[in-house]
Amino acid sequence: MKYGERQIDTPQGELGTGERSTRNRVARSILDHGPSTVADLAQRLGLTQAAVRRHLDTLVTDDVVEPREQRVYGARTRGRPAKVFALTDCGRDAFDQSYDTLAADALRWIAQSVGGGEQGEVAVAAFARSRMEAQARAYKEAVEAAAPQERTEALARALTVDGYAATAKSAPGPHSGEQLCQHHCPVAHVAEQFPQLCEAETEVFSRLLGTHVQRLATIAHGDGVCTTFIPRGASTTQTDTSVSASTAGRNPA
């Protein structure tokens, strides 16, 4: 059952329904934008920070979100980082993740059917690449239709259509580049067991953007957002199909 359909008991009828609707909006905003501070949520949703905190308290009690220390990339500023709230596994499950057990079982069968071990890993990797190649056709069209400086943003929009809630932004810190952020992963639970899915995706990003890319974080490994760094000023004038798998970067463990 999706979180928007989940029933939360309240002592008041219509007021309770309104409260549930607002909590759903808070949870959905975290899904779409990644781990968020109270101030971020209040601004996006047009609520007071006190109202956001009240809804977050309920979501934390329901194990839909959890508080975390904010991760800081690059130089730290003075003061303690603001607390952020991220979806838990339970919270992600309430959205569009389904058939995880079936998918994991199928991949496990593929691995075992060829003898397991290294051969099994190779077979799963081959499946992951084939799956991503099928998805990448639409991504390729979107990237090639965009101006070179807008290709990361074009890829983010194409990923969003497939349910990844992706955004692109300038990367902080001393290294010039962009960050491609996927705030949701429909296959996160399967990717926890089979990192080949993430690795195949990274390879496709590298090839589509015509440059080395580096995975900084993944939802499958417990991070709030899948984050990929794309250096600025690399060869983005055309899609380079010669970028090898070894330059695509592996998932952080």
C-alpha positions as CSV (number, residue, x, y, z in Angstrom):
1,M,0.0,0.0,0.0
2,K,1.4,3.4,-0.9
3,Y,2.0,5.9,1.9
4,G,-0.6,8.3,0.5
5,E,-3.2,5.5,1.1
6,R,-1.9,4.7,4.6
7,Q,-4.3,5.3,7.4
8,I,-3.1,7.1,10.5
9,D,-5.5,7.1,13.4
10,T,-6.4,10.6,14.7
11,P,-9.1,11.7,17.2
12,Q,-10.7,14.1,14.7
13,G,-12.4,13.2,11.5
14,E,-11.9,15.9,8.8
15,L,-9.0,17.5,10.6
16,G,-7.3,14.1,10.8
17,T,-7.8,13.7,7.0
18,G,-6.2,17.1,6.4
19,E,-3.3,16.2,8.7
20,R,-2.7,13.0,6.8
21,S,-2.7,14.8,3.5
22,T,-0.1,17.3,4.8
23,R,2.1,14.5,6.2
24,N,1.9,12.8,2.8
25,R,3.1,16.0,1.2
26,V,6.0,16.3,3.7
27,A,7.0,12.6,2.9
28,R,6.7,13.1,-0.8
29,S,8.8,16.3,-0.7
30,I,11.6,14.4,1.0
31,L,11.3,11.7,-1.7
32,D,11.5,14.2,-4.5
33,H,14.2,16.4,-3.1
34,G,16.2,14.1,-0.8
35,P,17.1,14.6,2.9
36,S,15.7,18.0,3.9
37,T,15.9,20.4,6.8
38,V,12.9,21.7,8.5
39,A,13.5,25.1,6.9
40,D,13.8,23.5,3.4
41,L,10.4,21.7,3.9
42,A,8.7,24.7,5.3
43,Q,9.8,26.8,2.3
44,R,8.8,24.2,-0.3
45,L,5.4,23.4,1.2
46,G,4.4,26.9,2.3
47,L,4.1,25.8,6.0
48,T,5.5,27.2,9.2
49,Q,8.5,25.4,10.6
50,A,6.5,24.5,13.7
51,A,3.9,22.8,11.6
52,V,6.6,20.9,9.7
53,R,8.2,19.7,13.0
54,R,4.9,18.4,14.2
55,H,4.4,16.4,11.0
56,L,7.9,15.1,11.1
57,D,7.5,14.0,14.7
58,T,4.6,11.8,13.6
59,L,6.5,10.5,10.5
60,V,9.5,9.6,12.7
61,T,7.1,7.8,15.1
62,D,5.6,5.9,12.2
63,D,9.2,5.0,11.0
64,V,8.6,6.8,7.7
65,V,11.4,9.3,8.1
66,E,14.5,9.5,10.3
67,P,16.7,12.4,11.5
68,R,20.3,12.4,10.3
69,E,23.3,14.7,10.5
70,Q,23.6,16.6,7.3
71,R,26.5,15.5,5.1
72,V,28.7,18.3,4.1
73,Y,30.8,18.2,0.9
74,G,33.8,20.4,0.6
75,A,34.9,22.9,3.3
76,R,32.7,23.0,6.4
77,T,31.3,26.3,7.6
78,R,31.2,27.4,11.2
79,G,28.5,26.0,13.4
80,R,26.8,22.6,13.7
81,P,25.3,21.3,10.4
82,A,21.5,21.5,10.4
83,K,19.7,18.2,11.0
84,V,18.1,16.7,7.9
85,F,15.2,14.2,7.6
86,A,15.5,11.3,5.2
87,L,13.1,8.5,4.2
88,T,13.6,5.2,6.0
89,D,13.5,1.9,4.2
90,C,9.9,1.6,5.4
91,G,9.1,5.0,4.0
92,R,10.6,4.2,0.6
93,D,8.7,0.9,0.5
94,A,5.5,2.9,0.9
95,F,6.1,4.6,-2.4
96,D,6.7,2.9,-5.8
97,Q,8.9,0.0,-4.9
98,S,7.4,-3.4,-5.7
99,Y,8.3,-6.8,-6.8
100,D,11.7,-6.5,-5.0
101,T,11.7,-10.1,-3.8
102,L,10.8,-11.4,-7.2
103,A,13.5,-9.4,-8.9
104,A,16.1,-10.4,-6.4
105,D,15.1,-14.1,-6.7
106,A,15.3,-13.9,-10.4
107,L,18.8,-12.4,-10.4
108,R,19.9,-15.0,-7.8
109,W,18.6,-17.7,-10.1
110,I,20.6,-16.3,-13.0
111,A,23.8,-16.2,-10.9
112,Q,23.3,-19.8,-9.7
113,S,22.2,-21.2,-13.1
114,V,25.7,-20.5,-14.5
115,G,27.5,-22.0,-11.6
116,G,27.6,-19.2,-9.1
117,G,30.8,-17.5,-8.0
118,E,32.6,-15.3,-10.5
119,Q,30.6,-16.7,-13.4
120,G,27.4,-15.8,-11.6
121,E,28.6,-12.2,-11.0
122,V,29.5,-11.9,-14.7
123,A,26.0,-13.2,-15.7
124,V,24.3,-10.7,-13.4
125,A,26.5,-7.9,-14.7
126,A,25.5,-8.8,-18.3
127,F,21.8,-8.7,-17.3
128,A,22.3,-5.3,-15.6
129,R,24.0,-3.8,-18.7
130,S,21.3,-5.2,-21.0
131,R,18.6,-3.7,-18.8
132,M,20.3,-0.3,-18.7
133,E,20.9,-0.3,-22.5
134,A,17.2,-0.7,-23.0
135,Q,16.5,2.3,-20.6
136,A,19.3,4.3,-22.1
137,R,17.7,4.7,-25.5
138,A,15.4,7.4,-24.3
139,Y,18.1,9.0,-22.2
140,K,20.4,9.1,-25.3
141,E,17.8,11.0,-27.3
142,A,17.3,13.5,-24.5
143,V,21.0,14.1,-24.0
144,E,21.9,14.4,-27.7
145,A,19.0,16.9,-28.2
146,A,20.4,19.2,-25.5
147,A,23.1,21.8,-25.7
148,P,26.5,20.5,-24.3
149,Q,26.2,22.6,-21.2
150,E,22.7,21.4,-20.5
151,R,23.2,17.6,-21.0
152,T,23.3,16.7,-17.3
153,E,20.1,18.5,-16.7
154,A,18.6,16.7,-19.8
155,L,19.6,13.4,-18.4
156,A,18.1,14.3,-15.0
157,R,14.8,15.1,-16.6
158,A,14.8,11.8,-18.5
159,L,15.6,9.9,-15.3
160,T,12.7,11.6,-13.5
161,V,10.3,10.3,-16.1
162,D,11.4,6.8,-15.1
163,G,10.7,7.5,-11.4
164,Y,14.2,8.5,-10.2
165,A,13.2,12.0,-9.1
166,A,16.5,13.3,-10.5
167,T,18.0,16.8,-10.4
168,A,21.3,18.4,-11.6
169,K,23.2,21.1,-9.8
170,S,26.6,22.7,-9.6
171,A,29.0,20.7,-7.4
172,P,30.3,22.4,-4.3
173,G,34.0,22.4,-3.4
174,P,37.2,23.1,-5.2
175,H,36.6,20.8,-8.2
176,S,34.5,22.3,-11.0
177,G,31.6,20.1,-12.1
178,E,28.0,19.1,-11.6
179,Q,26.2,16.6,-9.4
180,L,23.5,14.4,-10.8
181,C,21.2,13.5,-7.8
182,Q,18.7,10.7,-7.9
183,H,16.4,11.2,-4.9
184,H,14.5,7.9,-5.5
185,C,15.6,4.5,-6.8
186,P,12.8,2.1,-7.7
187,V,15.3,-0.8,-7.5
188,A,17.2,0.2,-4.4
189,H,16.5,-3.0,-2.4
190,V,17.6,-5.2,-5.2
191,A,20.7,-3.1,-5.8
192,E,21.6,-3.6,-2.1
193,Q,22.2,-7.3,-3.0
194,F,23.3,-6.8,-6.6
195,P,25.6,-3.7,-7.0
196,Q,26.0,-4.6,-10.7
197,L,22.8,-2.7,-11.2
198,C,24.3,0.5,-9.9
199,E,27.6,-0.1,-11.8
200,A,25.8,-0.6,-15.1
201,E,23.9,2.6,-14.5
202,T,27.1,4.5,-13.8
203,E,28.7,3.2,-17.0
204,V,25.7,4.4,-19.0
205,F,25.9,7.9,-17.5
206,S,29.6,8.0,-18.4
207,R,29.0,7.0,-22.0
208,L,26.0,9.3,-22.5
209,L,27.8,12.3,-21.1
210,G,31.1,11.4,-22.9
211,T,33.3,11.7,-19.8
212,H,34.5,10.0,-16.7
213,V,31.9,10.2,-13.9
214,Q,32.2,9.3,-10.2
215,R,29.6,7.9,-7.9
216,L,29.8,9.7,-4.6
217,A,26.8,8.0,-2.8
218,T,24.0,5.6,-3.5
219,I,20.7,4.9,-1.8
220,A,21.4,1.2,-2.1
221,H,24.4,1.7,0.3
222,G,22.4,3.6,2.8
223,D,22.9,7.2,1.6
224,G,19.9,9.5,1.2
225,V,20.5,10.3,-2.4
226,C,22.4,8.6,-5.3
227,T,24.9,11.3,-6.2
228,T,27.1,11.2,-9.3
229,F,29.9,13.8,-10.0
230,I,30.4,15.0,-13.6
231,P,33.5,17.1,-14.1
232,R,32.9,20.3,-16.0
233,G,34.9,21.1,-19.1
234,A,35.3,17.5,-20.2
235,S,34.4,16.2,-23.7
236,T,30.7,16.9,-23.8
237,T,30.4,18.1,-27.4
238,Q,29.2,14.7,-28.5
239,T,28.2,11.5,-27.0
240,D,31.3,9.4,-26.7
241,T,30.6,5.7,-27.0
242,S,34.2,4.7,-26.4
243,V,34.2,5.4,-22.6
244,S,35.1,2.1,-21.0
245,A,33.5,0.5,-18.0
246,S,36.7,1.0,-16.0
247,T,36.3,4.8,-16.2
248,A,32.7,4.8,-15.0
249,G,33.5,4.5,-11.3
250,R,32.3,1.8,-8.9
251,N,29.7,2.2,-6.3
252,P,31.1,3.2,-2.9
253,A,30.9,0.3,-0.4
